[in-house]
Amino acid sequence: MRLGFPRARWKPKLPPIGQTSQSLPKPSHAFPDALRTSLTAIKESADAFPPLKTAVGAIVTIWDVAERAKHSKSDARGIAVRTQQILDVVVDAVPDPLEIPPSMLQSIERFTLLLEETKYLMEEMVLTGRVSRIVHLNRNERVLRDIRERLDAAYGDFLAASALRVEVTQAEIVLKQRELAAQQLQTYLQVSQILQKTNTTINLTPDLLFYSRLSVFLGRP
């Protein structure tokens, strides 16, 4: 059973993993309504998978915080974009909420904890006043950098997991195709044997009929 999670449709271009400081995208427009609707739909459809539902709720909150930011708005939005992209990868990497490998489940739970921590830190930093921002400028920069690096690491982990799932799925498809080909060959051989027996019977029938009539004519059993 495949999860029917709708994917977030709004996908701004994101930088490669591992770039530092200014690497995350800095969109200038507000949280798109289509993305909010899509995230809400994912959250509502994730009842069978609580960790993902919690993650979606945290991402929506992070977007809201980014939109209400009094400063570092571009950085906050960039972080929100990255969390949304990670969610898309997670949805792709989860084929069935009832059959999640333990390693994947642990990764999703760690991602959820990271989102909760990110939400808390962003609220603390970007919603504070000017004086507090100036006093804690260096600390805030370090925190933002740490958040970006950890999100990049999570993104890379889920990309690898998603790629592995695709490889496993393709291998399973190839195996099933081979099994089907073997079954078709077996069926063909069985049908061929039946046809051979049928043809032999048909060929013998005229001879049997001739000898039967000859026996009757000669008065012999």
MDTraj code that builds the backbone (N, CA, C; nanometers):
import mdtraj as md
import numpy as np

residues = "MET ARG LEU GLY PHE PRO ARG ALA ARG TRP LYS PRO LYS LEU PRO PRO ILE GLY GLN THR SER GLN SER LEU PRO LYS PRO SER HIS ALA PHE PRO ASP ALA LEU ARG THR SER LEU THR ALA ILE LYS GLU SER ALA ASP ALA PHE PRO PRO LEU LYS THR ALA VAL GLY ALA ILE VAL THR ILE TRP ASP VAL ALA GLU ARG ALA LYS HIS SER LYS SER ASP ALA ARG GLY ILE ALA VAL ARG THR GLN GLN ILE LEU ASP VAL VAL VAL ASP ALA VAL PRO ASP PRO LEU GLU ILE PRO PRO SER MET LEU GLN SER ILE GLU ARG PHE THR LEU LEU LEU GLU GLU THR LYS TYR LEU MET GLU GLU MET VAL LEU THR GLY ARG VAL SER ARG ILE VAL HIS LEU ASN ARG ASN GLU ARG VAL LEU ARG ASP ILE ARG GLU ARG LEU ASP ALA ALA TYR GLY ASP PHE LEU ALA ALA SER ALA LEU ARG VAL GLU VAL THR GLN ALA GLU ILE VAL LEU LYS GLN ARG GLU LEU ALA ALA GLN GLN LEU GLN THR TYR LEU GLN VAL SER GLN ILE LEU GLN LYS THR ASN THR THR ILE ASN LEU THR PRO ASP LEU LEU PHE TYR SER ARG LEU SER VAL PHE LEU GLY ARG PRO".split()
xyz = np.array([
    [0.0849, -0.1194, 0.0000],
    [0.0000, 0.0000, 0.0000],
    [0.0882, 0.1241, 0.0000],
    [0.0689, 0.2106, -0.0947],
    [0.1473, 0.3323, -0.1072],
    [0.0774, 0.4458, -0.0354],
    [0.1525, 0.5262, 0.0370],
    [0.0933, 0.6396, 0.1055],
    [0.0360, 0.7367, 0.0041],
    [-0.0823, 0.7884, 0.0342],
    [-0.1423, 0.8838, -0.0569],
    [-0.1147, 1.0269, -0.0178],
    [0.0065, 1.0563, 0.0285],
    [0.0367, 1.1914, 0.0723],
    [0.0522, 1.2837, -0.0478],
    [-0.0194, 1.3968, -0.0499],
    [0.0046, 1.4947, -0.1557],
    [0.1379, 1.5629, -0.1321],
    [0.2108, 1.5907, -0.2385],
    [0.3394, 1.6574, -0.2248],
    [0.3209, 1.8077, -0.2273],
    [0.4102, 1.8786, -0.1588],
    [0.4085, 2.0239, -0.1648],
    [0.4479, 2.0652, -0.3058],
    [0.3659, 2.1466, -0.3693],
    [0.3855, 2.1764, -0.5106],
    [0.4862, 2.2887, -0.5355],
    [0.5013, 2.3792, -0.4389],
    [0.5874, 2.4949, -0.4616],
    [0.7298, 2.4563, -0.4314],
    [0.8188, 2.4635, -0.5330],
    [0.9557, 2.4155, -0.5146],
    [1.0550, 2.5187, -0.5656],
    [1.0985, 2.6134, -0.4830],
    [1.2018, 2.7063, -0.5248],
    [1.3328, 2.6328, -0.5445],
    [1.4177, 2.6873, -0.6309],
    [1.5464, 2.6234, -0.6574],
    [1.6342, 2.6299, -0.5343],
    [1.6917, 2.5156, -0.4960],
    [1.7733, 2.5076, -0.3758],
    [1.9176, 2.4779, -0.4121],
    [2.0127, 2.5256, -0.3294],
    [2.1547, 2.5060, -0.3572],
    [2.1989, 2.3646, -0.3234],
    [2.3163, 2.3243, -0.3717],
    [2.3695, 2.1920, -0.3383],
    [2.3927, 2.1785, -0.1892],
    [2.3926, 2.0551, -0.1428],
    [2.4179, 2.0283, -0.0017],
    [2.5611, 2.0657, 0.0320],
    [2.5794, 2.1208, 0.1502],
    [2.7140, 2.1455, 0.1984],
    [2.7611, 2.2884, 0.1845],
    [2.6897, 2.3722, 0.1081],
    [2.7292, 2.5115, 0.1000],
    [2.7008, 2.5788, 0.2335],
    [2.7771, 2.6801, 0.2662],
    [2.7708, 2.7393, 0.3988],
    [2.7081, 2.8773, 0.3988],
    [2.6850, 2.9253, 0.5163],
    [2.6423, 3.0613, 0.5473],
    [2.5286, 3.1095, 0.4588],
    [2.5607, 3.1604, 0.3395],
    [2.4588, 3.2225, 0.2563],
    [2.4008, 3.1249, 0.1541],
    [2.4166, 2.9956, 0.1778],
    [2.3823, 2.8975, 0.0743],
    [2.2332, 2.8771, 0.0557],
    [2.1545, 2.8883, 0.1619],
    [2.0127, 2.8580, 0.1503],
    [1.9408, 2.9647, 0.0699],
    [1.8327, 2.9282, -0.0003],
    [1.7591, 3.0218, -0.0830],
    [1.6968, 3.1309, 0.0015],
    [1.6769, 3.2458, -0.0597],
    [1.6195, 3.3585, 0.0122],
    [1.5013, 3.4140, -0.0666],
    [1.3896, 3.3450, -0.0668],
    [1.2727, 3.3900, -0.1404],
    [1.2204, 3.5202, -0.0834],
    [1.1646, 3.6020, -0.1705],
    [1.1199, 3.7336, -0.1269],
    [0.9701, 3.7395, -0.1034],
    [0.8952, 3.6387, -0.1453],
    [0.7501, 3.6451, -0.1290],
    [0.7046, 3.5646, -0.0081],
    [0.5790, 3.5816, 0.0263],
    [0.5243, 3.5197, 0.1466],
    [0.5005, 3.3705, 0.1256],
    [0.4687, 3.3072, 0.2355],
    [0.4375, 3.1641, 0.2361],
    [0.3239, 3.1393, 0.1371],
    [0.3497, 3.0700, 0.0255],
    [0.2465, 3.0515, -0.0771],
    [0.1247, 2.9778, -0.0219],
    [0.0063, 3.0257, -0.0606],
    [-0.1168, 2.9614, -0.0147],
    [-0.1236, 2.8157, -0.0607],
    [-0.0753, 2.7896, -0.1835],
    [-0.0791, 2.6526, -0.2356],
    [0.0057, 2.5595, -0.1503],
    [0.1208, 2.6095, -0.1052],
    [0.2079, 2.5272, -0.0218],
    [0.1444, 2.5033, 0.1145],
    [0.0847, 2.6071, 0.1712],
    [0.0181, 2.5909, 0.3006],
    [-0.0943, 2.4871, 0.2896],
    [-0.1724, 2.4969, 0.1822],
    [-0.2812, 2.4014, 0.1616],
    [-0.2278, 2.2591, 0.1468],
    [-0.1181, 2.2453, 0.0703],
    [-0.0593, 2.1130, 0.0491],
    [-0.0054, 2.0546, 0.1786],
    [0.0633, 2.1368, 0.2581],
    [0.1165, 2.0894, 0.3855],
    [0.0034, 2.0486, 0.4796],
    [-0.1031, 2.1272, 0.4792],
    [-0.2180, 2.0937, 0.5634],
    [-0.2791, 1.9605, 0.5206],
    [-0.2868, 1.9392, 0.3890],
    [-0.3417, 1.8130, 0.3382],
    [-0.2544, 1.6947, 0.3796],
    [-0.1213, 1.7135, 0.3737],
    [-0.0307, 1.6065, 0.4163],
    [-0.0519, 1.5766, 0.5638],
    [-0.0634, 1.6820, 0.6429],
    [-0.0817, 1.6638, 0.7871],
    [-0.2090, 1.5859, 0.8162],
    [-0.3176, 1.6202, 0.7463],
    [-0.4447, 1.5529, 0.7703],
    [-0.4430, 1.4083, 0.7209],
    [-0.3611, 1.3797, 0.6194],
    [-0.3569, 1.2435, 0.5651],
    [-0.2548, 1.1562, 0.6358],
    [-0.1847, 1.2111, 0.7347],
    [-0.0770, 1.1375, 0.8015],
    [-0.1191, 1.0821, 0.9367],
    [-0.2483, 1.0644, 0.9579],
    [-0.2956, 1.0160, 1.0878],
    [-0.2365, 0.8797, 1.1237],
    [-0.2107, 0.7970, 1.0213],
    [-0.1561, 0.6638, 1.0478],
    [-0.0062, 0.6672, 1.0747],
    [0.0525, 0.7847, 1.0638],
    [0.1971, 0.7968, 1.0795],
    [0.2289, 0.9228, 1.1600],
    [0.2119, 0.9171, 1.2927],
    [0.2265, 1.0350, 1.3791],
    [0.3555, 1.1143, 1.3611],
    [0.4745, 1.0513, 1.3455],
    [0.5964, 1.1322, 1.3304],
    [0.5897, 1.2291, 1.2127],
    [0.5339, 1.1845, 1.1006],
    [0.5244, 1.2717, 0.9845],
    [0.4243, 1.3835, 1.0092],
    [0.3159, 1.3522, 1.0761],
    [0.2161, 1.4544, 1.1081],
    [0.2773, 1.5615, 1.1973],
    [0.3569, 1.5206, 1.2958],
    [0.4246, 1.6157, 1.3839],
    [0.5221, 1.7011, 1.3052],
    [0.5947, 1.6389, 1.2118],
    [0.6915, 1.7121, 1.1306],
    [0.6228, 1.8191, 1.0467],
    [0.5104, 1.7852, 0.9861],
    [0.4380, 1.8820, 0.9036],
    [0.3914, 1.9996, 0.9881],
    [0.3390, 1.9704, 1.1072],
    [0.2956, 2.0782, 1.1957],
    [0.4096, 2.1718, 1.2307],
    [0.5286, 2.1149, 1.2551],
    [0.6448, 2.1976, 1.2880],
    [0.6866, 2.2828, 1.1689],
    [0.6810, 2.2269, 1.0481],
    [0.7199, 2.3022, 0.9286],
    [0.6253, 2.4188, 0.9048],
    [0.4965, 2.3962, 0.9229],
    [0.3999, 2.5056, 0.9081],
    [0.4313, 2.6169, 1.0077],
    [0.4639, 2.5801, 1.1306],
    [0.4988, 2.6795, 1.2326],
    [0.6261, 2.7537, 1.1944],
    [0.7259, 2.6820, 1.1427],
    [0.8512, 2.7462, 1.1008],
    [0.8250, 2.8475, 0.9900],
    [0.7378, 2.8132, 0.8956],
    [0.7018, 2.9092, 0.7911],
    [0.6338, 3.0320, 0.8520],
    [0.5444, 3.0109, 0.9456],
    [0.4763, 3.1237, 1.0097],
    [0.5757, 3.2134, 1.0827],
    [0.6713, 3.1512, 1.1522],
    [0.7738, 3.2286, 1.2223],
    [0.8557, 3.3086, 1.1223],
    [0.8918, 3.2462, 1.0107],
    [0.9709, 3.3152, 0.9085],
    [0.8970, 3.4364, 0.8538],
    [0.7665, 3.4252, 0.8387],
    [0.6887, 3.5373, 0.7858],
    [0.6718, 3.6493, 0.8884],
    [0.6784, 3.6158, 1.0168],
    [0.6624, 3.7176, 1.1216],
    [0.7960, 3.7708, 1.1714],
    [0.9052, 3.7238, 1.1099],
    [1.0387, 3.7622, 1.1568],
    [1.0591, 3.9133, 1.1489],
    [1.1188, 3.9691, 1.2543],
    [1.1488, 4.1121, 1.2581],
    [1.2850, 4.1418, 1.1967],
    [1.3690, 4.0410, 1.1885],
    [1.5001, 4.0547, 1.1253],
    [1.5453, 3.9161, 1.0812],
    [1.6539, 3.9086, 1.0050],
    [1.7024, 3.7811, 0.9492],
    [1.5903, 3.7089, 0.8743],
    [1.5039, 3.7874, 0.8105],
    [1.3866, 3.7294, 0.7463],
    [1.4248, 3.6350, 0.6320],
    [1.5244, 3.6772, 0.5525],
    [1.5661, 3.5929, 0.4401],
    [1.6241, 3.4604, 0.4882],
    [1.7061, 3.4669, 0.5945],
    [1.7623, 3.3433, 0.6493],
    [1.6518, 3.2520, 0.7013],
    [1.5553, 3.3126, 0.7692],
    [1.4457, 3.2333, 0.8251],
    [1.3637, 3.1671, 0.7148],
    [1.3373, 3.2420, 0.6074],
    [1.2619, 3.1846, 0.4964],
    [1.3415, 3.0748, 0.4268],
    [1.4721, 3.0965, 0.4152],
    [1.5554, 2.9937, 0.3540],
    [1.5509, 2.8637, 0.4315],
    [1.5533, 2.8738, 0.5630],
    [1.5442, 2.7546, 0.6476],
    [1.4080, 2.6876, 0.6302],
    [1.3028, 2.7688, 0.6226],
    [1.1688, 2.7132, 0.6033],
    [1.1592, 2.6376, 0.4710],
    [1.2198, 2.6947, 0.3668],
    [1.2190, 2.6286, 0.2361],
    [1.2900, 2.4935, 0.2435],
    [1.4037, 2.4910, 0.3135],
    [1.4792, 2.3661, 0.3236],
    [1.3977, 2.2585, 0.3978],
    [1.3288, 2.2974, 0.5043],
    [1.2493, 2.1985, 0.5777],
    [1.1391, 2.1416, 0.4894],
    [1.0801, 2.2285, 0.4063],
    [0.9741, 2.1819, 0.3168],
    [1.0287, 2.0841, 0.2139],
    [1.1504, 2.1120, 0.1632],
    [1.2087, 2.0209, 0.0647],
    [1.2408, 1.8855, 0.1281],
    [1.2914, 1.8887, 0.2510],
    [1.3206, 1.7630, 0.3206],
    [1.1924, 1.6818, 0.3367],
    [1.0826, 1.7496, 0.3674],
    [0.9550, 1.6791, 0.3829],
    [0.9169, 1.6067, 0.2544],
    [0.9370, 1.6720, 0.1399],
    [0.9062, 1.6071, 0.0127],
    [0.9865, 1.4785, -0.0042],
    [1.1143, 1.4844, 0.0322],
    [1.1994, 1.3659, 0.0199],
    [1.1517, 1.2563, 0.1152],
    [1.1112, 1.2965, 0.2363],
    [1.0628, 1.1991, 0.3348],
    [0.9384, 1.1280, 0.2822],
    [0.8453, 1.2048, 0.2265],
    [0.7221, 1.1458, 0.1732],
    [0.7548, 1.0449, 0.0634],
    [0.8519, 1.0795, -0.0225],
    [0.8924, 0.9872, -0.1285],
    [0.9578, 0.8615, -0.0728],
    [1.0264, 0.8770, 0.0402],
    [1.1033, 0.7649, 0.0959],
    [1.0190, 0.6715, 0.1817],
    [0.8922, 0.7062, 0.2056],
    [0.8059, 0.6242, 0.2914],
    [0.6989, 0.5581, 0.2049],
    [0.7204, 0.4339, 0.1609],
    [0.6224, 0.3675, 0.0755],
    [0.4978, 0.3215, 0.1495],
    [0.5137, 0.2877, 0.2776],
    [0.4015, 0.2325, 0.3536],
    [0.4249, 0.2611, 0.5016],
    [0.3331, 0.3338, 0.5683],
    [0.3528, 0.3667, 0.7097],
    [0.3534, 0.2455, 0.8011],
    [0.3039, 0.1319, 0.7512],
    [0.2997, 0.0109, 0.8332],
    [0.4243, -0.0755, 0.8149],
    [0.5083, -0.0396, 0.7181],
    [0.6273, -0.1203, 0.6902],
    [0.7503, -0.0313, 0.6738],
    [0.7735, 0.0541, 0.7707],
    [0.8883, 0.1440, 0.7648],
    [1.0088, 0.0761, 0.8284],
    [1.1216, 0.0697, 0.7580],
    [1.2422, 0.0116, 0.8184],
    [1.2804, 0.0879, 0.9449],
    [1.3299, 0.0193, 1.0464],
    [1.3664, 0.0862, 1.1725],
    [1.4619, 0.2035, 1.1529],
    [1.5585, 0.1890, 1.0621],
    [1.6545, 0.2973, 1.0398],
    [1.5860, 0.4214, 0.9842],
    [1.4904, 0.4016, 0.8918],
    [1.4170, 0.5149, 0.8364],
    [1.3293, 0.5798, 0.9425],
    [1.2643, 0.4987, 1.0237],
    [1.1798, 0.5526, 1.1295],
    [1.2617, 0.6367, 1.2267],
    [1.3802, 0.5895, 1.2608],
    [1.4672, 0.6657, 1.3505],
    [1.5098, 0.7971, 1.2869],
    [1.5371, 0.7954, 1.1572],
    [1.5757, 0.9185, 1.0874],
    [1.4616, 1.0193, 1.0878],
    [1.3401, 0.9708, 1.0662],
    [1.2241, 1.0600, 1.0659],
    [1.2009, 1.1181, 1.2048],
    [1.2175, 1.0364, 1.3065],
    [1.2002, 1.0853, 1.4434],
    [1.3075, 1.1885, 1.4784],
    [1.4315, 1.1658, 1.4331],
    [1.5376, 1.2645, 1.4564],
    [1.5073, 1.3942, 1.3824],
    [1.4539, 1.3818, 1.2617],
    [1.4172, 1.5000, 1.1843],
    [1.3071, 1.5785, 1.2547],
    [1.2110, 1.5070, 1.3114],
    [1.1029, 1.5732, 1.3847],
    [1.1573, 1.6500, 1.5047],
    [1.2501, 1.5886, 1.5778],
    [1.3124, 1.6573, 1.6918],
    [1.3904, 1.7793, 1.6453],
    [1.4597, 1.7664, 1.5317],
    [1.5346, 1.8800, 1.4773],
    [1.4404, 1.9934, 1.4394],
    [1.3258, 1.9600, 1.3830],
    [1.2279, 2.0632, 1.3473],
    [1.1759, 2.1350, 1.4710],
    [1.1472, 2.0595, 1.5755],
    [1.0986, 2.1211, 1.6988],
    [1.2043, 2.2149, 1.7565],
    [1.3290, 2.1716, 1.7550],
    [1.4378, 2.2564, 1.8050],
    [1.4546, 2.3798, 1.7171],
    [1.4471, 2.3602, 1.5859],
    [1.4594, 2.4724, 1.4919],
    [1.3489, 2.5740, 1.5142],
    [1.2285, 2.5248, 1.5314],
    [1.1141, 2.6138, 1.5557],
    [1.1370, 2.6981, 1.6807],
    [1.1817, 2.6349, 1.7864],
    [1.2053, 2.7059, 1.9126],
    [1.3155, 2.8106, 1.8966],
    [1.4269, 2.7722, 1.8344],
    [1.5397, 2.8644, 1.8189],
    [1.5040, 2.9813, 1.7278],
    [1.4295, 2.9542, 1.6221],
    [1.3908, 3.0624, 1.5308],
    [1.2975, 3.1604, 1.5997],
    [1.2032, 3.1101, 1.6766],
    [1.1140, 3.1996, 1.7508],
    [1.1940, 3.2876, 1.8461],
    [1.2935, 3.2277, 1.9090],
    [1.3747, 3.3008, 2.0059],
    [1.4588, 3.4087, 1.9390],
    [1.5052, 3.3819, 1.8164],
    [1.5961, 3.4748, 1.7498],
    [1.5245, 3.5828, 1.6696],
    [1.4379, 3.5395, 1.5776],
    [1.3870, 3.6337, 1.4779],
    [1.2657, 3.7125, 1.5246],
    [1.2087, 3.6772, 1.6385],
    [1.0932, 3.7522, 1.6882],
    [1.1298, 3.8454, 1.8029],
    [1.2598, 3.8572, 1.8314],
    [1.3044, 3.9440, 1.9407],
    [1.3230, 4.0869, 1.8912],
    [1.3415, 4.1774, 1.9861],
    [1.3598, 4.3179, 1.9518],
    [1.4998, 4.3479, 1.9010],
    [1.5199, 4.4725, 1.8583],
    [1.6463, 4.5145, 1.7987],
    [1.7615, 4.5042, 1.8979],
    [1.7382, 4.5479, 2.0216],
    [1.8459, 4.5481, 2.1211],
    [1.8953, 4.4061, 2.1465],
    [1.8023, 4.3148, 2.1662],
    [1.8401, 4.1759, 2.1910],
    [1.9134, 4.1170, 2.0713],
    [1.8705, 4.1550, 1.9518],
    [1.9359, 4.1030, 1.8315],
    [2.0805, 4.1498, 1.8248],
    [2.1049, 4.2761, 1.8568],
    [2.2411, 4.3301, 1.8516],
    [2.3289, 4.2648, 1.9576],
    [2.2740, 4.2484, 2.0771],
    [2.3512, 4.1898, 2.1871],
    [2.3920, 4.0460, 2.1549],
    [2.3010, 3.9739, 2.0920],
    [2.3264, 3.8316, 2.0666],
    [2.3556, 3.8046, 1.9189],
    [2.4086, 3.9038, 1.8481],
    [2.4289, 3.8911, 1.7037],
    [2.5172, 3.7715, 1.6684],
    [2.6330, 3.7628, 1.7310],
    [2.7264, 3.6537, 1.6987],
    [2.6668, 3.5167, 1.7323],
    [2.6011, 3.5105, 1.8479],
    [2.5402, 3.3835, 1.8867],
    [2.4316, 3.3432, 1.7871],
    [2.3510, 3.4392, 1.7454],
    [2.2442, 3.4095, 1.6505],
    [2.2993, 3.3594, 1.5171],
    [2.4090, 3.4209, 1.4734],
    [2.4695, 3.3774, 1.3477],
    [2.5196, 3.2336, 1.3584],
    [2.5786, 3.2006, 1.4726],
    [2.6260, 3.0637, 1.4930],
    [2.5092, 2.9654, 1.4948],
    [2.4013, 3.0060, 1.5600],
    [2.2839, 2.9183, 1.5683],
    [2.2242, 2.8945, 1.4297],
    [2.2114, 3.0024, 1.3511],
    [2.1572, 2.9885, 1.2161],
    [2.2459, 2.8985, 1.1302],
    [2.3759, 2.9167, 1.1433],
    [2.4686, 2.8334, 1.0668],
    [2.4553, 2.6864, 1.1077],
    [2.4421, 2.6637, 1.2372],
    [2.4273, 2.5261, 1.2863],
    [2.2978, 2.4638, 1.2354],
    [2.1903, 2.5420, 1.2354],
    [2.0620, 2.4915, 1.1855],
    [2.0743, 2.4527, 1.0385],
    [2.1361, 2.5414, 0.9594],
    [2.1507, 2.5126, 0.8166],
    [2.2311, 2.3849, 0.7929],
    [2.3411, 2.3719, 0.8670],
    [2.4261, 2.2533, 0.8496],
    [2.3518, 2.1253, 0.8880],
    [2.2756, 2.1300, 0.9951],
    [2.2031, 2.0106, 1.0387],
    [2.0897, 1.9761, 0.9417],
    [2.0251, 2.0783, 0.8878],
    [1.9208, 2.0529, 0.7887],
    [1.9813, 1.9958, 0.6610],
    [2.0966, 2.0475, 0.6209],
    [2.1643, 1.9929, 0.5030],
    [2.1989, 1.8460, 0.5241],
    [2.2464, 1.8131, 0.6444],
    [2.2822, 1.6740, 0.6748],
    [2.1584, 1.5841, 0.6693],
    [2.0476, 1.6326, 0.7266],
    [1.9229, 1.5548, 0.7233],
    [1.8744, 1.5370, 0.5799],
    [1.8859, 1.6434, 0.5015],
    [1.8453, 1.6379, 0.3609],
    [1.9253, 1.5311, 0.2867],
    [2.0571, 1.5297, 0.3091],
    [2.1420, 1.4301, 0.2443],
    [2.1070, 1.2884, 0.2861],
    [2.0789, 1.2695, 0.4143],
    [2.0425, 1.1361, 0.4640],
    [1.9156, 1.0843, 0.3968],
    [1.8153, 1.1716, 0.3880],
    [1.6885, 1.1278, 0.3300],
    [1.6993, 1.1074, 0.1790],
    [1.7821, 1.1889, 0.1129],
    [1.8039, 1.1671, -0.0298],
    [1.8653, 1.0294, -0.0540],
    [1.9639, 0.9955, 0.0291],
    [2.0283, 0.8646, 0.0162],
    [1.9280, 0.7524, 0.0418],
    [1.8439, 0.7697, 0.1439],
    [1.7435, 0.6677, 0.1758],
    [1.6426, 0.6533, 0.0627],
    [1.6029, 0.7670, 0.0043],
    [1.5072, 0.7630, -0.1058],
    [1.5675, 0.6939, -0.2275],
    [1.6948, 0.7253, -0.2563],
    [1.7621, 0.6614, -0.3700],
    [1.7743, 0.5108, -0.3480],
    [1.8051, 0.4714, -0.2239],
    [1.8163, 0.3288, -0.1924],
    [1.6825, 0.2590, -0.2110],
    [1.5743, 0.3244, -0.1679],
    [1.4418, 0.2647, -0.1841],
    [1.4097, 0.2442, -0.3320],
    [1.4469, 0.3415, -0.4157],
    [1.4229, 0.3289, -0.5597],
    [1.5002, 0.2099, -0.6160],
    [1.6265, 0.1958, -0.5728],
    [1.7075, 0.0833, -0.6204],
    [1.6461, -0.0503, -0.5781],
    [1.6014, -0.0575, -0.4536],
    [1.5403, -0.1811, -0.4045],
    [1.4129, -0.2117, -0.4826],
    [1.3328, -0.1083, -0.5070],
    [1.2089, -0.1270, -0.5823],
    [1.2376, -0.1767, -0.7234],
    [1.3380, -0.1169, -0.7867],
    [1.3737, -0.1601, -0.9220],
    [1.4228, -0.3049, -0.9228],
    [1.5010, -0.3416, -0.8214],
    [1.5491, -0.4800, -0.8121],
    [1.4320, -0.5763, -0.7943],
    [1.3332, -0.5363, -0.7132],
    [1.2154, -0.6210, -0.6930],
    [1.1365, -0.6357, -0.8226],
    [1.1275, -0.5278, -0.8999],
    [1.0560, -0.5331, -1.0275],
    [1.1255, -0.6291, -1.1237],
    [1.2591, -0.6196, -1.1306],
    [1.3353, -0.7089, -1.2183],
    [1.3146, -0.8545, -1.1770],
    [1.3173, -0.8800, -1.0461],
    [1.2978, -1.0165, -0.9961],
    [1.1595, -1.0688, -1.0330],
    [1.0575, -0.9847, -1.0171],
    [0.9218, -1.0263, -1.0510],
    [0.9085, -1.0524, -1.2007],
    [0.9775, -0.9694, -1.2812],
    [0.9723, -0.9907, -1.4260],
    [1.0354, -1.1246, -1.4634],
    [1.1458, -1.1576, -1.3969],
    [1.2102, -1.2866, -1.4237],
    [1.1209, -1.4029, -1.3811],
    [1.0564, -1.3884, -1.2655],
    [0.9653, -1.4935, -1.2196],
    [0.8490, -1.5108, -1.3169],
    [0.7967, -1.3984, -1.3669],
    [0.6867, -1.4050, -1.4628],
    [0.7313, -1.4719, -1.5924],
    [0.8530, -1.4383, -1.6375],
    [0.9052, -1.5001, -1.7599],
    [0.9206, -1.6510, -1.7418],
    [0.9677, -1.6926, -1.6236],
    [0.9827, -1.8359, -1.5954],
    [0.8466, -1.9058, -1.5945],
    [0.7466, -1.8394, -1.5359],
    [0.6120, -1.8966, -1.5332],
    [0.5546, -1.9093, -1.6747],
    [0.5784, -1.8065, -1.7562],
    [0.5290, -1.8105, -1.8938],
    [0.5961, -1.9230, -1.9730],
    [0.7269, -1.9417, -1.9505],
    [0.7978, -2.0501, -2.0186],
    [0.7431, -2.1860, -1.9758],
    [0.7181, -2.2021, -1.8461],
    [0.6632, -2.3273, -1.7950],
    [0.5258, -2.3551, -1.8554],
    [0.4445, -2.2513, -1.8632],
    [0.3115, -2.2656, -1.9231],
    [0.3220, -2.3049, -2.0698],
    [0.4153, -2.2424, -2.1397],
    [0.4352, -2.2739, -2.2820],
    [0.4740, -2.4206, -2.3009],
    [0.5651, -2.4692, -2.2156],
    [0.6088, -2.6085, -2.2260],
    [0.4935, -2.7048, -2.1979],
    [0.4125, -2.6720, -2.0977],
    [0.2987, -2.7578, -2.0644],
    [0.1973, -2.7618, -2.1791],
    [0.1703, -2.6460, -2.2378],
    [0.0763, -2.6402, -2.3503],
    [0.1313, -2.7182, -2.4693],
    [0.2618, -2.7065, -2.4918],
    [0.3240, -2.7794, -2.6034],
    [0.3092, -2.9297, -2.5850],
    [0.3295, -2.9781, -2.4620],
    [0.3148, -3.1207, -2.4342],
    [0.1720, -3.1677, -2.4582],
    [0.0762, -3.0864, -2.4151],
    [-0.0652, -3.1213, -2.4350],
    [-0.0981, -3.1283, -2.5833],
    [-0.0474, -3.0314, -2.6601],
    [-0.0735, -3.0296, -2.8041],
    [-0.0115, -3.1510, -2.8725],
    [0.1084, -3.1891, -2.8292],
    [0.1728, -3.3065, -2.8876],
    [0.0901, -3.4326, -2.8621],
    [0.0412, -3.4491, -2.7386],
    [-0.0414, -3.5651, -2.7056],
    [-0.1710, -3.5636, -2.7853],
    [-0.2287, -3.4453, -2.8014],
    [-0.3537, -3.4327, -2.8768],
    [-0.3330, -3.4707, -3.0223],
    [-0.2241, -3.4229, -3.0812],
    [-0.1953, -3.4552, -3.2215],
    [-0.1726, -3.6048, -3.2399],
    [-0.1051, -3.6689, -3.1437],
    [-0.0814, -3.8138, -3.1515],
    [-0.2132, -3.8903, -3.1486],
    [-0.3033, -3.8474, -3.0620],
    [-0.4350, -3.9116, -3.0509],
    [-0.5136, -3.8963, -3.1798],
    [-0.5071, -3.7766, -3.2374],
    [-0.5796, -3.7510, -3.3622],
    [-0.5246, -3.8376, -3.4750],
    [-0.3932, -3.8520, -3.4776],
    [-0.3313, -3.9338, -3.5828],
    [-0.3663, -4.0823, -3.5684],
    [-0.3852, -4.1332, -3.4472],
    [-0.4170, -4.2738, -3.4235],
    [-0.5636, -4.3065, -3.4504],
    [-0.6503, -4.2093, -3.4426],
    [-0.7943, -4.2324, -3.4540],
    [-0.8339, -4.2988, -3.5860],
    [-0.7879, -4.2542, -3.7045],
    [-0.8273, -4.3213, -3.8302],
    [-0.7858, -4.4682, -3.8339],
    [-0.6665, -4.5001, -3.7837],
    [-0.6213, -4.6395, -3.7827],
    [-0.7109, -4.7260, -3.6946],
    [-0.7449, -4.6764, -3.5772],
    [-0.8321, -4.7516, -3.4875],
    [-0.9684, -4.7753, -3.5504],
    [-1.0207, -4.6735, -3.6181],
    [-1.1512, -4.6856, -3.6827],
    [-1.1473, -4.7908, -3.7942],
    [-1.0383, -4.7937, -3.8716],
    [-1.0254, -4.8908, -3.9821],
    [-1.0243, -5.0343, -3.9291],
    [-0.9419, -5.0580, -3.8258],
    [-0.9324, -5.1935, -3.7709],
    [-1.0629, -5.2356, -3.7024],
    [-1.1351, -5.1406, -3.6461],
    [-1.2629, -5.1723, -3.5828],
    [-1.3643, -5.2181, -3.6870],
    [-1.3697, -5.1494, -3.7996],
    [-1.4634, -5.1862, -3.9060],
    [-1.4233, -5.3195, -3.9701],
    [-1.2929, -5.3391, -3.9834],
    [-1.2464, -5.4641, -4.0433],
    [-1.2828, -5.5837, -3.9553],
    [-1.2731, -5.5659, -3.8240],
    [-1.3084, -5.6734, -3.7303],
    [-1.4559, -5.7064, -3.7400],
    [-1.5393, -5.6054, -3.7524],
    [-1.6834, -5.6273, -3.7645],
    [-1.7146, -5.7022, -3.8937],
    [-1.6464, -5.6614, -4.0031],
    [-1.6716, -5.7241, -4.1336],
    [-1.6320, -5.8717, -4.1334],
    [-1.5228, -5.9020, -4.0655],
    [-1.4748, -6.0394, -4.0605],
    [-1.5426, -6.1201, -3.9513],
    [-1.6259, -6.0556, -3.8743],
    [-1.6951, -6.1234, -3.7667],
    [-1.6060, -6.1581, -3.6514],
    [-1.5003, -6.0799, -3.6342],
    [-1.4077, -6.1050, -3.5244],
    [-1.4164, -5.9904, -3.4238],
    [-1.3971, -6.0303, -3.2989],
    [-1.4025, -5.9262, -3.1958],
    [-1.2795, -5.8363, -3.2070],
])
top = md.Topology()
chain = top.add_chain()
for i, resn in enumerate(residues, 1):
    res = top.add_residue(resn, chain, resSeq=i)
    for name in ("N", "CA", "C"):
        top.add_atom(name, md.element.get_by_symbol(name[0]), res)
traj = md.Trajectory(xyz[None], top)
